Amino acid sequence: MEMNGEERIAAPRQLVWEALNDPEVLRECIPGCQELEKTSDTELAAVVKVKIGPVSATFKGEVTLENINAPQSYTISGEGKGGIAGFAKGGADVKLVEDGAETVLTYDVKAQVGGKIAQLGSRLIDSSSKKLAGQFFTRFNEVVSEKAAQT
């Protein structure tokens, strides 16, 4: 599965970059995130509960930040195991471009799932993934824009 998109955020690029690297902000924005802990400068441990169609699962996994070019871009990749439900793994290339007082965040996501979840069918998985990504980026935009307005 692949998807990409763009989000215009009413905040300077440095503030957006800091938020993308802040486990508290990410935990607040990731749908179903129960735990997100920084284990090193480039690694995080996560627990996320998601429901895709009739399957609800808690995924535990690791997230790694690579190809870091602060404050312009990075690649975030991860893999989570959801027990009997299966697994999910993938990554996203995230880029930040200044546009006046705003920042344009673009993302290019590649992901795959296996196990019971994969049996649900690609249309359901794709639509659910797009919905979850949309929820994340909408919430991320709200949080970062609010922070920018307070400074």
ZAFI-91346 format. One line per field, with one value per residue: residue in one letter; x, y, z of N, C-alpha, C in turn. Coordinates in Angstrom, 2 decimals. Example, Ala and Ser with C-alpha at 12.3 -4.5 7.8 and 13.67 -1.06 7.14 Angstrom:
BEGIN
rest <- (a;s)
nxx <- (13.19;12.85)
nyy <- (-5.69;-2.25)
nzz <- (7.80;7.08)
caxx <- (12.30;13.67)
cayy <- (-4.50;-1.06)
cazz <- (7.80;7.14)
cxx <- (13.20;12.90)
cyy <- (-3.30;0.03)
czz <- (7.80;7.87)
END
This chain:
BEGIN
rest <- (m;e;m;n;g;e;e;r;i;a;a;p;r;q;l;v;w;e;a;l;n;d;p;e;v;l;r;e;c;i;p;g;c;q;e;l;e;k;t;s;d;t;e;l;a;a;v;v;k;v;k;i;g;p;v;s;a;t;f;k;g;e;v;t;l;e;n;i;n;a;p;q;s;y;t;i;s;g;e;g;k;g;g;i;a;g;f;a;k;g;g;a;d;v;k;l;v;e;d;g;a;e;t;v;l;t;y;d;v;k;a;q;v;g;g;k;i;a;q;l;g;s;r;l;i;d;s;s;s;k;k;l;a;g;q;f;f;t;r;f;n;e;v;v;s;e;k;a;a;q;t)
nxx <- (0.83;0.49;0.65;0.28;0.59;-0.19;0.23;-0.63;0.76;0.25;2.74;6.20;8.93;10.94;9.59;7.66;9.36;10.52;8.22;7.66;9.59;9.03;8.06;5.79;4.03;3.66;2.49;0.07;-1.10;-1.15;-3.51;-5.13;-2.84;-1.26;1.07;4.20;7.48;10.64;13.54;16.09;18.06;17.15;15.24;12.10;9.75;6.61;3.08;0.13;-3.33;-5.60;-8.49;-9.60;-12.00;-13.68;-11.65;-9.84;-6.88;-3.92;-0.93;2.50;5.61;8.59;9.91;11.85;13.96;15.41;17.80;18.07;17.73;17.88;16.36;14.68;13.90;13.09;13.15;10.75;10.37;8.88;7.86;5.30;3.89;0.93;0.03;-2.25;-3.64;-1.80;0.76;2.19;4.06;6.20;6.99;7.66;8.51;9.19;8.86;9.70;8.87;9.51;7.11;6.67;5.31;4.37;4.47;4.93;4.15;5.03;4.26;5.18;4.11;4.75;3.49;2.88;0.89;0.32;-0.91;-3.94;-5.17;-4.44;-6.11;-8.46;-8.78;-7.62;-8.90;-10.36;-8.27;-6.65;-8.44;-8.88;-6.28;-5.74;-7.63;-6.69;-4.16;-4.98;-6.34;-4.16;-2.47;-4.22;-4.73;-2.09;-1.50;-3.34;-2.36;0.30;-0.16;-1.61;0.39;2.16;0.63;0.59;3.10)
nyy <- (-1.17;2.20;5.68;9.23;12.66;16.05;18.64;21.79;23.81;26.17;27.34;27.98;26.31;25.20;24.83;22.93;20.84;20.26;19.34;17.03;15.40;15.04;12.95;13.26;14.93;13.36;11.06;12.10;12.61;10.30;8.04;5.93;5.50;4.19;4.04;5.68;5.82;7.32;5.68;6.07;8.60;8.24;6.28;4.83;3.27;1.74;1.39;0.67;0.76;-0.41;-0.51;-2.26;-2.68;-5.59;-6.40;-5.88;-4.81;-4.77;-3.34;-3.81;-2.30;-1.07;2.09;3.85;6.58;7.80;8.85;11.55;14.97;17.61;20.85;19.72;17.16;13.65;10.06;7.95;4.87;1.71;-1.25;-3.33;-5.78;-7.60;-9.85;-12.49;-11.11;-10.25;-8.51;-5.24;-3.16;-0.54;2.65;6.20;8.93;12.11;15.51;18.92;22.16;25.55;28.15;31.20;32.32;29.87;26.23;23.66;20.39;17.40;14.01;10.64;7.53;4.10;0.92;-2.31;-5.15;-8.19;-11.50;-12.09;-9.59;-8.93;-10.53;-9.19;-7.74;-5.61;-3.17;-2.38;-2.24;-0.25;1.99;2.25;2.76;5.20;6.78;6.69;7.89;10.40;11.28;11.43;13.46;15.65;16.10;16.54;18.89;20.63;20.62;21.61;24.07;25.37;25.54;27.26;29.57;30.32;31.27)
nzz <- (0.00;-0.82;-0.17;-0.38;0.60;1.56;3.92;5.08;7.44;9.95;11.08;11.90;10.20;11.92;14.36;13.58;12.88;15.40;16.73;15.23;16.22;18.85;21.34;23.01;21.57;19.28;20.44;21.25;18.81;17.18;16.11;18.42;19.92;22.68;24.15;23.82;23.69;23.92;23.09;22.25;20.55;17.99;18.05;18.94;21.13;20.73;21.47;20.01;19.53;17.22;15.06;12.38;10.19;11.16;12.83;15.72;17.17;19.19;18.61;19.12;18.88;17.22;16.32;14.00;13.26;10.35;7.82;8.51;8.05;9.40;9.59;7.64;6.53;7.04;7.35;8.58;10.02;10.78;12.61;13.68;15.84;16.11;17.50;17.11;15.19;13.33;11.51;10.99;8.89;7.79;6.28;6.13;4.11;5.07;4.41;4.94;3.97;3.93;3.68;3.54;6.53;7.10;7.04;4.72;4.85;3.46;2.69;2.00;1.99;2.55;3.13;4.61;5.43;7.28;8.01;9.89;9.52;6.91;5.46;5.28;3.01;0.41;-0.24;2.06;3.90;2.71;2.71;5.46;6.33;5.06;6.33;9.01;8.66;7.77;10.08;11.85;10.63;10.52;13.26;14.12;12.73;14.01;16.70;16.41;15.14;17.14;19.12;17.81;17.66;20.30;20.82)
caxx <- (0.00;1.22;-0.16;1.04;-0.26;0.43;-0.47;-0.11;0.71;0.47;3.83;7.51;9.47;11.67;8.60;7.09;10.41;10.60;7.02;7.82;10.57;8.60;7.20;4.52;3.19;3.32;1.56;-1.23;-1.64;-1.29;-4.77;-5.03;-1.54;-1.36;2.40;5.25;8.62;11.90;14.54;17.37;17.82;16.52;14.35;10.97;8.96;5.22;1.96;-0.99;-4.51;-6.37;-9.60;-9.76;-13.16;-14.06;-10.47;-9.24;-5.61;-2.92;0.38;3.68;6.70;9.68;9.91;13.20;14.13;16.60;18.00;17.70;18.29;17.17;14.95;14.01;13.30;13.55;12.37;10.31;9.97;8.56;7.22;4.55;3.27;-0.37;-0.39;-3.01;-4.11;-0.79;1.80;2.19;5.36;6.25;7.76;7.22;9.46;8.53;9.63;9.16;9.29;8.99;6.33;6.35;5.21;3.81;5.30;4.23;4.63;4.61;4.61;5.07;4.04;4.68;3.21;2.34;0.35;0.26;-1.70;-5.40;-5.56;-4.26;-7.23;-9.63;-8.89;-6.82;-9.70;-10.64;-7.00;-6.25;-9.31;-8.62;-4.96;-5.87;-8.39;-5.79;-3.15;-5.68;-6.57;-2.88;-1.99;-5.15;-4.47;-0.75;-1.64;-4.02;-1.47;1.44;-0.68;-1.93;1.67;2.70;-0.19;0.88;4.43)
cayy <- (0.00;3.46;6.90;10.44;13.82;17.32;19.35;23.14;24.05;27.59;27.38;27.96;24.97;24.69;24.36;21.70;19.82;19.87;18.54;15.71;14.65;15.09;11.80;13.69;15.41;12.21;10.21;12.77;12.68;8.98;7.40;4.68;5.34;4.01;4.33;6.03;6.16;7.49;4.77;6.68;9.80;7.90;5.12;4.92;2.05;2.17;0.48;1.33;-0.09;0.00;-1.36;-2.23;-3.53;-6.35;-6.81;-4.92;-5.38;-3.91;-3.57;-3.36;-2.28;-0.11;3.12;4.36;7.77;7.64;9.87;12.82;16.19;18.63;20.63;19.61;15.88;12.40;8.86;7.28;3.51;0.91;-2.54;-3.70;-7.11;-7.57;-11.19;-13.27;-10.22;-10.16;-7.50;-4.09;-2.50;0.44;3.85;7.42;10.02;13.34;16.70;20.20;23.29;26.83;28.96;32.38;32.00;28.53;25.11;22.63;19.06;16.39;12.66;9.55;6.37;2.73;0.03;-3.63;-5.88;-9.63;-12.20;-11.99;-8.28;-8.95;-11.26;-8.31;-7.19;-4.40;-1.93;-2.02;-1.84;1.05;3.06;2.42;3.40;6.60;7.44;6.85;8.90;11.69;11.67;11.84;14.73;16.70;16.38;17.10;20.27;21.37;20.75;22.47;25.42;25.94;25.90;28.43;30.73;30.69;31.85)
cazz <- (0.00;-0.87;-0.18;-0.13;0.83;1.93;4.99;5.27;8.88;10.29;12.05;11.26;9.97;13.08;15.33;13.02;13.01;16.81;17.04;14.60;17.00;20.24;21.61;23.61;20.48;18.45;21.18;21.23;17.44;16.55;16.51;19.17;20.58;24.12;24.69;22.88;24.54;23.22;23.63;21.88;19.74;16.71;18.19;19.85;21.32;20.64;21.60;19.33;19.36;16.04;14.61;10.93;9.94;12.34;13.59;16.63;17.62;19.81;18.00;19.86;17.92;17.25;15.29;13.81;12.42;9.53;6.77;9.15;7.48;10.19;9.89;6.35;6.17;7.61;7.05;9.79;9.66;11.95;12.47;14.88;15.85;16.76;17.91;16.14;14.12;12.29;11.67;10.09;8.81;6.72;6.53;5.46;3.89;5.46;4.02;5.39;3.15;4.41;2.74;4.34;7.96;7.22;6.61;3.95;5.19;2.49;3.13;1.04;2.88;2.02;4.24;4.29;6.57;7.08;9.02;9.82;8.97;5.45;4.87;5.19;1.66;0.23;-0.25;3.44;4.53;2.14;3.20;6.89;6.47;4.66;7.39;10.16;8.30;7.77;11.48;12.43;10.11;10.94;14.68;14.20;12.28;15.08;17.86;16.09;14.88;18.46;19.76;17.11;18.02;21.68;20.96)
cxx <- (0.88;0.23;0.74;0.07;0.55;-0.43;0.18;-0.33;1.09;1.49;5.16;8.08;10.17;10.71;7.96;8.10;10.50;9.41;7.11;8.78;10.23;7.64;5.84;3.55;2.73;2.30;0.15;-1.91;-1.87;-2.59;-4.54;-3.72;-1.74;-0.04;3.32;6.40;9.88;12.94;15.96;17.04;17.07;15.55;13.27;10.32;7.50;4.26;0.75;-2.12;-5.33;-7.47;-9.72;-10.88;-13.51;-12.88;-9.93;-7.97;-4.75;-1.57;1.46;4.84;7.70;9.55;11.33;13.17;15.46;16.68;17.65;18.48;17.55;17.38;14.11;13.31;13.84;12.68;12.02;9.83;9.71;7.93;6.54;3.94;2.00;-0.89;-1.11;-3.50;-3.09;0.24;1.56;3.59;5.35;7.08;7.18;8.40;8.69;9.44;8.92;9.74;8.66;8.23;5.84;6.38;4.67;4.82;4.43;4.92;4.12;5.06;4.34;5.20;4.00;4.48;2.73;1.87;0.33;-0.55;-3.18;-5.87;-5.46;-5.41;-8.48;-9.83;-8.23;-7.65;-10.00;-9.37;-6.57;-7.12;-9.09;-7.29;-5.02;-6.62;-7.48;-4.72;-3.77;-5.92;-5.27;-2.48;-2.92;-4.88;-3.10;-0.78;-2.27;-3.07;-0.35;0.98;-1.03;-0.66;2.24;1.93;0.11;2.23;4.50)
cyy <- (1.24;4.61;8.09;11.60;15.00;18.00;20.72;23.51;25.49;27.68;27.39;26.54;24.40;24.14;23.04;20.57;19.32;19.00;17.14;14.81;14.60;13.94;12.19;14.15;14.23;11.30;10.79;12.69;11.33;8.34;6.08;4.48;5.27;4.33;4.72;6.55;6.24;6.58;5.19;7.92;9.49;6.72;5.36;3.55;2.49;1.02;1.22;0.32;0.45;-1.00;-1.16;-3.21;-4.27;-6.71;-5.65;-5.55;-4.32;-4.31;-3.01;-3.38;-1.18;0.85;3.69;5.57;7.64;8.78;11.26;13.97;17.36;20.02;20.40;18.28;14.75;11.27;8.23;5.90;2.71;-0.40;-2.87;-5.07;-7.04;-8.94;-11.90;-12.42;-10.07;-9.10;-6.35;-3.52;-1.53;1.64;5.03;8.37;11.30;14.51;17.95;21.32;24.56;27.54;30.17;32.01;30.59;27.48;24.13;21.30;18.10;15.03;11.66;8.27;5.08;1.82;-1.32;-4.29;-7.36;-10.26;-11.99;-10.67;-8.29;-9.66;-10.39;-7.73;-5.84;-3.12;-1.46;-1.54;-0.47;2.17;3.31;3.13;4.87;7.39;7.69;7.91;10.29;12.19;12.15;13.23;15.89;17.10;17.02;18.58;21.12;21.65;21.75;23.91;26.12;26.38;27.17;29.68;31.22;31.34;33.24)
czz <- (0.00;-0.82;0.08;0.04;1.28;2.99;5.13;6.74;9.16;11.42;11.30;11.20;11.20;14.14;14.86;13.18;14.45;17.22;16.45;15.37;18.48;20.53;22.22;22.53;19.62;19.14;21.14;19.86;16.78;17.02;17.24;19.91;22.10;24.81;23.55;23.71;23.71;23.87;23.25;21.05;18.45;16.81;19.24;19.96;21.39;20.92;21.05;19.17;18.19;15.75;13.11;10.61;11.22;13.26;14.42;17.18;18.28;19.24;18.90;18.89;18.16;16.07;15.22;12.90;11.69;8.51;7.29;8.53;8.13;9.60;8.62;6.09;7.03;7.10;8.39;9.38;10.92;11.59;13.78;14.73;16.68;17.14;16.79;14.96;12.99;12.58;10.68;10.07;7.65;7.11;5.76;5.30;4.14;5.09;4.50;4.53;3.70;3.30;3.51;5.82;8.19;6.77;5.85;4.27;4.12;2.99;2.02;1.85;2.08;3.22;3.74;5.59;6.23;8.19;8.81;9.21;7.45;4.75;4.71;3.80;1.55;0.24;1.17;4.14;4.02;2.69;4.69;7.11;6.13;5.73;8.60;9.88;8.31;9.18;12.12;11.95;10.46;12.38;14.85;13.81;13.38;16.24;17.56;15.81;16.19;19.17;19.13;17.49;19.44;21.86;20.42)
END
